[in-house]
Amino acid sequence: MRFRYKALTADGEVIEGEMEAVDESYVLARLQELGHLPVRARPITERSKSRRLLGRRGHRHVRLDIFTRELARLTAAGVPIERALEILIDIADNAQTAGLTHEVLTAIRSGRSLADAMAQAGPPFDALYVGMVRAGEAGGSLPHVLAQLSGYMARMRELRASVTTALTYPTMLLAVSVGSLFLLLAYVVPQFEEVFAGSEVALPRSTQIVFAVAHWLADFWWLPLIAILALMLMFGRLYAMPPSRIWIDRLLLATPMLGSLIVRMEVARMNRTLGALIRSGVPLLNALSIVEGVLTNTVMQEAVRDASTGLKSGSGLAPPLKAGGVFPPLAVHMIRVGEETGRLDVMLNDVADVYDDEVRQQLRRMLALLEPILILGLGVLVGAIIVSVLAGILGLNQLAF
C-alpha cells in the first residue's frame, strides 16, 4: 500500500511525500530513522489518487526546458541539488512549476535520488528525461547531462515551432476559403434567388444545383459540423486500436510527399534522442527502448524494436535498421560509420541535423505547392457558383426579350 506522509525535519521544515509500506506504523518508523518528526501518514485511496491526477493536469503549464536549463546552470556552478531546487521554487513563474519542483524536492529529502523523484512526480518527466538524469547521477556528470537535455529540448522545441509556423498560413487560408464558400452559398445566393421568384423560366441545371445546395446549407448548416466531429472521433478511436493504427501508419508512410516527411521527422527525432542518451552514458539497448516510446509512428517503432533484437544477437545497429526497409539509406550508412569509428553519438546528432534541415525544406516545398492549389480551388468553386447564377439571369433576360 502507498502512504502519503507529512513530517518535520530537524530544522523545523515541513516536508511531504509518498512511501510504499505495509502499514502506517512502518511509515512513521521510517521517518524517525531519517531524523524526521512524523506529523501524519495516510493511505492513498482511489479517490485521493484521482484528485491528484486531476490536479496534475497543470503540468501542461510547466516549461520543462526552462526548468532544465536553470537546474543545469545551478548544478554546474556547484550548488547542491536541494538548494538548486529551492531556488527554482522561488523563481518559478507559475504555481504549477513551483508545485512540481516542490514535489521533487520533497521526494529527494525523503531519501530518493533525483531520477527516482522525477519518476515519482510523473509528467512532464518522461522515460527519456528520467533515463538521462539517472545516467548522469550514476556517472557523476549530472550538470553535463542536464545541459544536454536542455539543448535537446531546445532543438525539439525549435523544430516543432518551425513546423507550426509553416502550417499556420495554409490552415488560415483553408479556413477562410471554407468560410467564404459557406457565406456565399448560405447568404449571397438566396438573394439572387428572389430575382427568379414568380418567373416561369426553366433554370439551367447548374443554377438549380447551386440553389439546392444553398437551401440545404441554410437548413442543415449544422450537419457538416457534426459529420466532421464524428469522423474525427471515429479516426481517434481507430488510431487508438493497435491493428488499425498500424494500418493507418503504413498508409501514411505510403502517401506521396507526406510519407517521406513523416519518415524524416521520425528519423530526426530518433537520432537526436538516441544520440543524447548515448552521450549521457545510457546503454544502447536501454536507449533504444526509450527511443521506441519517443517515436509516434508504429511502423518506425517496430523497426526500432527489431533493431533492439538484432543488437542483442550481436549484429550491430545499422544492419537491422537497413533490413527493416523503413529508414533512409543515408541515415543507415551514417549510423554504420558511427559504429565503425566509435563515434556513434556524434553521427546520430549529425543525422538529426541533416534531417531537421530536410524537414524544413520539404515543408517549404509542400506549402509552396499547397497555397496555389487552395487559391485555385477556391477560385474555381466561386467562379462556378457565379457562372451558374449568371446563366439563370441570362435565361431570364432572354425570356423578357
Buried (B, 14 or more C-beta within 10 A) or exposed (E): EEBBBBBBEEEEEEBBBBBEBEEBEBBBEBBEEBEBEBBEBEEBEEEEEEEEEEEBEBBEEBBBBBBBBBBBBBBEEEBEBEEBBBBBBEEBEEEBBBBBBBBBBBBBBBEBBBBBBBBBBBEBBBBBBBBBBBBBBBEEBBBBBBBBBBBBBEBBEEBEEBBEEBBEEBEEBBEEBEEBBEEBBBEBBBEBBEEBEEEEEEBBEBBEBBBEBBBBBEEEEEEEEEEEEEEEEEEEEEBEEEEEBBBBBEEBBEEEEBBBBBBBBBBBBBBBBBBBBBBBBBEBEBBBBBBBEBBEBBBBBBBBBBBBEBBEEEEBBBBBBBBBEBBBEEBBBBBBBBBEEEEBBBBBBBBBBBBBEBBBEBBEEBEEEBEEEBEEEBEEBBEEBBEBBEBBBEBBEEEEE
